[in-house]
Amino acid sequence: MSAATETIVKRIVFLATLAGLGSALALLLVACGGASAQPPAAAWQPLPPAPVVIDQDRTSVWTGKQLILFGRRSVTALDSRGAPYIVSTHDVGAAYDPASRKWARLSPPPGPGYVPRYNAVWTGKEMLAFGAFHSVAYSPETNTWRTLRKSVGGGLVVWTGREAIGWGGGCCGDAWGNGLAYNPATDTYRELAPSPLAPSQGPVGAWTGHELVLFVSGYDPDGKASPARFARAAAYNPATDTWRRIAPLPSSRLGLGGAAAWDGKEVLIVGDGASARAAFAYDPATNRLRALAPMPFGLKDAEPFWTGQRLLVWGGSEASRGLAYNPRAARWTVLPAAPLGGAGEALAWTGSSLIVASGVHGAAFTPAR
């Protein structure tokens, strides 16, 4: 129903109410389809089975038309006792088109024997997938792959519209405090200016359209606090290659880490872990941080997506469940359970639906409007 029609209906109901006919007229309008008694309910729709199984280092991007899945597939054998062990791993990929509800198998180069993790971004033309030892680019238009010379880091990677910027990362007892940028148009890399941040294996942040906003815990992988001279939060401007210190998060409120999404005005930040229920909003224009209502429960490996109206947060590695946050009502709601065989590890927001993939299974969730 259009806005004009809705206004007319409301006036008719108001005048009818004055005449004592309001209830009867309202019921008649609903029965005739002139008004909706309730908004449409949110629902999950199972996806067709994927043509490949990605059981390690799964990552994904949304191209505007397709969900591209990329990661590693394990080849196993049985030992003398009949127990399986991994012989080798290789890169595999698939693309899903929601319009046709069809999958296509992709054929990436096999890659090296071991890649600990991929971070992927969509440039508008290519998927860039950065791994510690192996990085690739894939063009859906030409269905071609190319190997990139090096990674931009294993911590957090964002796309600015011109460059893929990576900062932080590390392995085992090491944490990095530097960053790189990659321009696919010129196939060139550049080092970021030194940051004031404490080194971090898992920085939390988002691209705002002008800056990369980053938050770190301020603790090394062994749990030791970083020196006070290091910042716990900073914003990087690629146009000027400069950093500025910003308001930090309250210490140890995000659990094992966290994740963030940009809503057009604020960076929305959620905790990571079963006991991490904290959530915050940071406004880069005023450099102010505010606490949001705590989540009903924590989610491990949570990924947030801004829909334009709500923040959707989906848990990855341990439980296939999620939450939605309504900023106007300052309230969280629990999303319906997804029809998956396991925890969802590859996700994408299409502009209207949240796609969650797990193994060969997947489902799409369309929020109520």
C-alpha positions in Angstrom: 0.0 0.0 0.0 1.4 3.4 -1.0 2.0 6.2 1.5 -0.8 8.2 0.0 -3.3 5.3 0.2 -2.2 4.6 3.8 -2.9 8.2 4.8 -6.4 8.1 3.2 -7.2 4.8 5.0 -6.1 6.3 8.3 -8.4 9.3 7.8 -11.3 7.1 6.9 -10.8 5.0 10.0 -10.5 8.1 12.2 -13.7 9.6 10.8 -15.5 6.2 11.1 -14.3 5.9 14.7 -16.0 9.2 15.5 -19.2 7.8 14.0 -18.9 4.6 16.1 -18.0 2.4 13.1 -14.2 2.3 13.5 -13.8 -1.4 14.5 -16.1 -2.8 11.9 -14.5 -0.6 9.1 -11.0 -1.6 10.2 -11.8 -5.3 10.0 -13.3 -4.8 6.6 -10.2 -2.9 5.3 -7.9 -5.8 6.5 -10.2 -8.4 4.9 -10.1 -6.5 1.6 -6.4 -6.1 1.6 -6.5 -2.3 2.1 -4.4 -2.6 5.3 -2.0 -5.2 6.8 -2.8 -6.5 10.2 0.8 -7.5 10.8 4.1 -7.1 8.9 5.3 -10.1 7.0 7.2 -12.6 9.2 10.9 -13.2 8.8 11.7 -16.6 7.3 14.5 -18.9 6.3 14.7 -20.6 2.9 17.1 -23.5 2.4 19.6 -23.3 -0.4 20.3 -26.1 -2.9 23.3 -28.2 -1.9 26.6 -26.6 -2.8 28.8 -28.5 -5.4 31.9 -28.5 -3.2 32.7 -28.9 0.5 35.0 -26.2 1.9 36.1 -27.5 5.3 38.9 -25.2 6.1 39.6 -21.4 6.0 36.2 -20.6 4.4 35.7 -17.0 3.3 33.0 -15.3 1.2 32.1 -12.1 -0.6 28.9 -10.8 -2.1 29.4 -9.4 -5.6 26.0 -7.7 -6.0 24.7 -10.7 -7.9 26.5 -13.8 -6.5 27.8 -15.2 -3.2 31.4 -16.4 -3.8 32.7 -19.1 -1.4 36.4 -19.8 -1.3 38.6 -21.8 1.0 40.4 -25.1 1.5 39.3 -28.7 1.0 41.0 -31.5 2.9 42.0 -34.8 1.3 42.0 -37.6 4.0 43.2 -41.2 4.3 42.9 -43.9 7.0 45.8 -44.9 9.2 46.5 -48.5 10.3 43.8 -48.2 13.0 41.2 -46.9 10.6 41.4 -43.3 11.9 41.3 -40.5 9.3 44.1 -38.1 8.8 44.7 -35.2 6.4 47.0 -36.0 3.5 46.8 -32.6 1.8 44.6 -29.6 1.3 43.9 -27.5 -1.8 41.8 -24.4 -2.7 38.2 -24.8 -3.9 35.4 -22.4 -4.6 31.8 -22.1 -5.7 29.4 -19.3 -6.6 25.7 -19.1 -5.8 23.1 -17.0 -7.7 20.0 -16.3 -5.5 18.0 -15.2 -8.6 18.3 -18.6 -10.3 18.9 -20.5 -7.0 21.8 -22.3 -8.8 25.4 -23.0 -7.8 28.4 -23.0 -10.1 31.7 -24.9 -9.2 34.8 -22.7 -9.5 38.3 -23.9 -10.4 40.9 -21.9 -8.5 44.6 -22.9 -8.6 45.3 -25.6 -5.9 47.5 -23.3 -3.9 50.2 -24.4 -1.4 49.9 -27.3 1.0 48.9 -25.2 3.9 47.1 -21.8 4.3 46.1 -20.9 7.9 43.4 -18.4 6.9 41.9 -16.3 4.1 40.6 -12.7 4.3 38.5 -11.7 1.3 37.1 -8.4 0.0 35.1 -7.5 -3.1 36.4 -4.7 -5.3 33.5 -4.3 -7.7 35.3 -6.4 -10.2 37.3 -9.1 -8.3 37.4 -11.0 -5.2 40.7 -10.5 -3.4 41.5 -13.3 -1.0 44.6 -12.8 1.2 46.3 -15.6 3.0 49.5 -15.7 5.0 51.4 -17.7 2.4 49.1 -17.5 -0.7 46.8 -14.8 -2.1 44.6 -14.8 -5.2 42.2 -12.6 -7.2 39.1 -14.0 -9.0 37.1 -12.2 -11.7 33.5 -13.6 -12.1 33.1 -11.8 -15.4 36.0 -13.6 -17.1 36.0 -16.6 -14.7 39.7 -16.2 -14.3 42.1 -16.4 -11.4 45.4 -14.7 -10.8 48.0 -15.1 -8.0 48.9 -12.0 -6.0 52.5 -11.4 -5.1 51.9 -11.1 -1.4 49.3 -10.6 1.4 48.2 -7.4 3.0 48.1 -9.0 6.5 46.0 -11.5 8.4 44.3 -9.3 10.9 41.6 -7.2 9.4 41.2 -6.4 5.7 38.8 -3.8 4.2 38.1 -2.4 0.7 38.1 1.4 0.4 36.9 1.7 -3.1 40.5 2.0 -4.4 42.6 -0.2 -2.2 42.5 -3.3 0.0 43.9 -2.3 3.3 45.1 -4.8 5.9 46.3 -4.2 9.4 47.5 -6.5 12.2 47.5 -10.2 12.4 50.2 -12.7 13.5 50.6 -16.3 14.6 51.2 -18.2 17.8 53.0 -15.8 20.2 53.5 -13.0 17.6 51.2 -10.0 17.0 51.8 -7.4 14.3 51.3 -3.7 14.4 51.8 -2.7 10.8 49.7 -2.6 7.7 49.8 -2.8 3.9 47.6 -1.5 1.1 47.1 -3.1 -2.3 45.8 -1.4 -5.4 44.5 -3.9 -8.0 44.2 -1.3 -10.8 48.0 -0.8 -10.7 48.9 -4.1 -9.1 51.0 -2.2 -6.5 51.5 -2.4 -2.7 52.4 0.3 -0.3 53.2 0.3 3.4 50.9 2.2 5.7 52.4 4.9 7.9 53.4 3.6 11.4 50.3 3.4 13.6 50.0 4.3 17.3 48.2 1.1 18.0 49.3 -1.8 20.2 50.1 -4.8 18.0 47.1 -7.2 17.6 46.4 -10.6 16.1 42.7 -9.7 15.9 41.9 -6.0 15.6 38.2 -5.0 15.4 37.1 -2.3 13.0 35.3 -1.1 9.9 35.7 1.2 6.9 33.6 4.3 7.2 33.9 5.6 3.7 36.8 7.9 4.8 38.7 6.1 7.5 39.6 2.7 8.8 38.5 2.7 12.4 40.3 0.1 14.5 40.1 -1.1 18.1 42.6 -3.4 19.8 42.6 -5.1 23.2 46.0 -3.8 24.3 47.2 -7.3 25.3 49.7 -9.6 23.5 48.9 -13.2 22.6 50.2 -14.3 26.0 47.9 -12.0 27.9 50.5 -9.4 28.9 49.4 -5.7 28.7 51.1 -3.6 26.0 53.0 -0.5 27.1 50.9 2.5 27.9 52.4 4.5 25.0 50.4 2.4 22.6 46.9 3.4 21.7 43.9 1.0 22.1 42.0 2.7 19.3 42.9 4.7 16.2 41.6 5.8 12.8 43.6 5.7 9.5 43.0 8.0 6.6 44.4 6.6 3.3 44.1 9.9 1.5 46.6 11.5 3.8 48.3 8.3 5.0 47.9 9.5 8.6 46.5 8.1 11.9 44.6 9.8 14.7 44.0 8.4 18.2 40.3 7.9 19.1 38.3 7.0 22.1 39.1 3.4 23.2 36.7 0.7 24.2 36.3 -0.2 27.9 39.0 -2.7 28.8 38.2 -6.4 28.3 34.6 -5.9 27.4 34.7 -7.7 24.1 35.7 -11.1 25.3 38.0 -13.0 22.9 37.8 -10.3 20.2 34.9 -8.8 18.4 33.5 -7.6 15.1 32.2 -4.4 13.7 29.9 -2.9 11.0 29.4 0.6 9.6 25.8 1.9 9.6 26.5 5.1 7.8 27.0 7.2 10.9 28.5 5.0 13.6 30.7 1.9 13.9 28.6 -0.8 15.6 30.8 -3.2 17.6 29.8 -6.5 19.2 31.8 -8.8 21.4 33.1 -12.3 20.5 32.7 -15.4 22.7 30.0 -17.2 24.7 30.3 -14.8 27.6 30.9 -11.6 25.6 27.6 -9.8 25.5 28.8 -6.2 25.2 28.0 -4.0 22.3 29.0 -0.4 21.5 28.5 2.4 18.9 31.3 4.8 17.9 30.7 8.1 16.1 33.9 9.1 14.3 32.5 12.6 13.7 32.3 13.4 17.4 34.9 10.8 18.7 32.3 9.5 21.1 31.7 6.0 22.2 28.4 4.8 23.7 27.3 1.5 25.1 24.4 -0.3 23.5 22.0 -2.7 25.2 23.9 -5.9 26.0 23.2 -8.9 23.7 21.0 -11.6 25.2 23.8 -14.1 24.8 27.3 -14.2 23.4 28.3 -15.5 20.0 31.6 -17.0 19.1 33.1 -15.8 15.7 30.2 -13.5 15.3 29.8 -11.5 12.1 27.7 -8.3 12.0 25.8 -6.9 9.0 24.0 -3.6 8.7 20.7 -4.0 6.7 19.9 -0.3 6.5 17.5 -0.6 9.5 18.9 -3.2 11.8 22.2 -4.9 12.8 22.2 -8.6 12.2 24.8 -10.6 14.1 25.3 -14.3 13.3 27.4 -16.7 15.2 29.9 -18.9 13.3 31.9 -21.7 14.7 29.9 -23.2 17.6 26.2 -22.4 17.1 24.1 -21.6 14.1 22.1 -18.8 15.7 21.9 -15.0 15.6 20.5 -11.8 16.9 19.0 -8.6 15.5 19.4 -5.1 17.0 16.9 -2.3 16.4 18.7 1.0 17.1 15.4 2.9 17.4 14.0 0.6 20.0 17.5 -0.1 21.5 16.5 -3.7 21.7 17.8 -7.1 20.7 15.7 -10.0 19.3 16.7 -13.6 18.7 16.6 -14.7 15.1 14.8 -17.9 14.1 17.0 -21.0 14.1 18.5 -21.7 10.7 17.8 -25.0 8.9 21.5 -26.0 8.7 23.3 -29.2 9.5 26.0 -27.4 11.3 27.4 -24.0 12.3 27.3 -21.4 9.6 30.8 -20.2 8.6 30.4 -18.3 5.3 28.0 -15.4 5.3 26.9 -12.5 3.1 24.3 -9.7 3.2 22.7 -9.4 -0.2 20.8 -6.2 0.4 17.6 -8.1 1.3 18.7 -11.4 2.8 21.4 -12.9 5.0 23.0 -16.0 3.3 24.6 -18.5 5.7 26.5 -21.5 4.3 27.7 -24.5 6.2 29.4 -27.4 4.5 27.3 -28.2 1.4 24.2 -26.8 3.2 23.0 -23.2 3.3 20.0 -21.0 3.9 18.9 -17.4 3.3 17.2 -15.3 5.9 14.9 -12.4 4.9 14.1 -10.1 7.8 10.6 -8.8 8.2 10.3 -5.2 7.0 
